[in-house]
Amino acid sequence: MGRKILVVDDEQPIVTLLSYNLEKAGFHVVTAHDGEEALVKVASEQPALIILDLMLPKLDGVDVCKRLRQQQIMTPILMLTARDDEFDKVLGLELGADDYMTKPFSPREVIARVKAILRRTEIVQPAAESSERLVVGELEIFRERYEATIGGKPLELTPKEFELLLYLARHKGRVLTRDQLLSAVWNYEFAGDTRIVDVHISHLREKIETDTKKPMYIKTVRGLGYKLEEPKRHE
């Protein structure tokens, strides 16, 4: 049986469409039709990934996402929205969603997104990568354990934040454009929407650079992008 996917949507035709195509692609599908049921299913079924509609009865997708992340449940989330509204997208990402799609969508693209997210968040890695440990100042990243610490204290990162931090650390000192980060971390072109990168960089900074008197790790190179470097004191 394939990886388990939880599909959460109150529109039965969409649930049926997604379930059919996901199962055809080799996944095992469980479903929920409102936000409260979704939280119950996450706890009982422990899915590998959640496809979560934004507009749900009882508890909307934003609140579901928020509650999961507050409980430190870092299951990857692909959020669906019926509106092509930047606020909805950015809000979902800020709350910890890993990706989003706007309805109507192609089932083929959903499958591609699901596979890409699972590839990025798969803990079991080839031997060459599994023992990888990267150190930048007080920041330590453990690829095998999918963990990062700073000053010995664990960082609570979403899967996407971890992948972004890992990629920056692997290219320490190099300036990486937003388009490079989109291609490398998200594994596909995100329709030129580089705001997704800025949102995740902002989250990393909030978690890594919590004290303005402490060293600064992520530098913005105006007009180019970002780089992770050995810490420098804030001026």
C-alpha positions in Angstrom: 0.0 0.0 0.0 1.3 3.5 -0.9 1.8 6.5 1.3 -1.3 7.7 3.1 -2.9 11.0 1.9 -5.6 12.8 3.8 -7.9 14.8 1.5 -10.0 17.5 3.3 -12.7 19.2 1.3 -16.5 19.7 1.7 -17.2 19.4 -2.0 -17.8 15.7 -2.7 -17.0 15.9 -6.4 -13.5 17.3 -5.6 -12.9 14.6 -2.9 -14.0 11.9 -5.5 -11.7 13.4 -8.2 -8.7 13.7 -5.9 -9.2 10.3 -4.3 -9.5 8.5 -7.7 -6.4 10.1 -9.1 -4.3 9.7 -6.0 -5.2 6.0 -5.7 -4.5 5.6 -9.4 -1.0 7.0 -8.7 -0.5 4.5 -5.9 -1.4 6.4 -2.8 -3.8 5.3 0.0 -6.4 8.0 0.5 -8.5 8.9 3.6 -10.9 11.7 3.6 -12.6 14.4 5.8 -15.3 16.9 5.0 -14.9 19.6 7.6 -12.1 21.0 9.8 -13.0 19.2 13.0 -13.1 15.9 11.2 -9.7 16.7 9.7 -8.1 17.1 13.1 -9.5 13.8 14.2 -8.3 12.0 11.1 -4.8 13.5 11.4 -4.5 12.1 14.9 -6.0 8.7 14.1 -4.6 8.1 10.6 -1.2 9.9 10.8 -1.1 10.7 7.0 2.1 11.4 5.2 0.5 14.5 3.6 -2.7 16.6 3.9 -4.5 18.2 1.0 -6.5 20.9 2.8 -9.2 23.1 1.4 -9.1 26.6 2.7 -12.9 27.1 3.0 -14.4 24.4 5.2 -17.4 24.1 7.6 -17.0 24.0 11.4 -13.3 24.9 11.2 -11.7 26.5 8.2 -8.4 25.4 6.6 -6.5 28.3 8.1 -7.5 27.3 11.7 -6.8 23.6 11.0 -3.3 24.5 9.8 -2.7 26.8 12.7 -3.8 24.2 15.3 -1.7 21.4 13.8 1.4 23.6 13.8 0.7 24.8 17.4 0.6 21.1 18.4 4.0 20.7 16.6 2.4 18.3 14.1 4.6 19.0 11.0 2.8 16.8 8.5 3.2 18.5 5.1 0.1 20.5 3.9 -0.9 21.3 0.4 -3.6 24.0 0.7 -6.4 24.4 -1.8 -8.1 27.8 -2.3 -11.0 28.7 -4.7 -9.8 32.3 -4.9 -6.6 33.5 -6.6 -6.0 35.8 -3.7 -2.5 36.6 -2.6 -3.6 37.2 1.0 -5.0 33.7 1.2 -1.9 32.2 -0.2 0.5 34.1 2.0 -1.6 33.6 5.1 -1.6 29.8 4.5 2.2 29.8 4.0 2.7 32.0 7.1 0.8 29.4 9.2 2.9 26.6 8.0 1.4 25.2 4.8 4.0 23.8 2.5 2.4 24.6 -0.8 -0.9 25.9 -2.3 -3.0 25.4 -5.4 -5.8 27.5 -6.8 -9.1 25.9 -7.9 -9.8 24.8 -10.6 -6.7 22.6 -10.8 -5.4 19.7 -12.9 -5.3 16.3 -11.1 -2.0 15.7 -12.8 -0.5 18.8 -11.3 -1.9 17.8 -7.8 -0.1 14.5 -8.1 3.1 16.2 -9.2 2.9 18.6 -6.3 2.2 15.8 -3.8 5.2 13.7 -5.1 7.5 16.8 -5.0 6.5 17.6 -1.4 6.9 14.0 -0.2 10.4 13.8 -1.9 11.4 16.9 0.0 10.1 15.8 3.3 11.2 12.1 3.1 13.3 11.4 6.2 14.9 8.3 4.9 17.7 9.4 2.6 20.5 7.7 0.6 23.5 6.7 2.7 25.6 9.6 1.2 23.2 12.1 2.6 21.9 10.4 5.7 25.0 11.2 7.9 25.2 14.8 6.7 25.7 17.3 9.4 26.3 21.0 8.6 27.6 23.6 11.0 27.4 27.4 10.5 28.3 29.3 13.6 26.1 28.0 16.4 23.7 26.6 13.8 23.7 22.8 13.3 21.7 20.9 10.8 21.2 17.1 10.9 19.9 15.8 7.6 19.3 12.3 8.8 17.2 13.4 11.8 15.5 16.2 9.9 16.5 18.5 12.8 18.3 21.7 13.3 19.6 23.4 16.5 21.1 26.8 17.4 23.2 27.1 20.4 22.2 23.5 21.2 18.5 24.4 21.4 16.2 22.7 18.8 14.5 24.8 16.2 10.9 24.1 15.5 10.8 24.2 11.7 8.2 23.2 9.1 9.4 20.7 6.5 9.7 23.4 3.9 11.6 25.7 6.3 14.0 22.9 7.0 14.6 22.2 3.3 15.3 25.9 2.7 17.7 26.1 5.5 19.5 23.0 4.4 19.9 24.3 0.9 21.2 27.6 2.1 23.7 25.9 4.4 24.9 23.6 1.6 25.7 26.7 -0.4 27.1 28.7 2.6 28.5 32.1 1.5 26.9 32.0 -2.0 24.3 34.4 -3.1 21.2 32.5 -4.2 18.5 34.2 -6.2 14.8 33.8 -5.4 14.3 31.9 -8.6 17.2 29.5 -7.8 15.6 28.8 -4.4 12.2 28.3 -6.0 13.7 25.8 -8.4 15.8 24.0 -5.9 13.6 23.8 -2.8 10.2 23.8 -4.4 11.3 21.5 -7.3 9.3 23.4 -10.0 8.8 26.9 -11.2 6.3 28.6 -9.0 4.8 30.8 -11.7 7.3 33.5 -10.9 5.8 34.0 -7.4 8.9 34.7 -5.4 6.9 35.9 -2.4 6.8 32.3 -1.2 10.6 32.5 -0.7 10.4 35.8 1.1 7.8 34.4 3.5 9.9 31.4 4.4 13.1 33.4 4.8 11.2 35.7 7.1 10.1 32.7 9.2 13.6 31.3 9.4 15.0 34.6 10.5 12.3 34.8 13.3 13.3 31.4 14.5 17.1 31.7 14.1 17.7 35.4 14.9 15.5 35.9 17.9 17.8 38.2 19.7 19.1 41.3 17.9 22.2 41.2 20.0 23.0 37.7 18.7 24.7 36.9 15.4 22.9 37.4 12.1 23.0 34.4 9.7 20.8 35.1 6.7 21.8 38.1 4.7 19.7 39.9 2.0 21.7 40.9 -1.0 19.6 43.7 -2.5 18.5 43.1 -6.0 19.9 39.5 -6.0 18.6 37.3 -3.3 19.8 35.7 0.0 22.8 34.0 1.4 23.6 32.1 4.7 27.0 33.0 6.1 29.1 32.7 9.3 27.4 34.9 11.8 28.1 38.6 12.0 26.9 40.9 14.7 24.1 43.3 14.0 25.4 46.8 13.5 
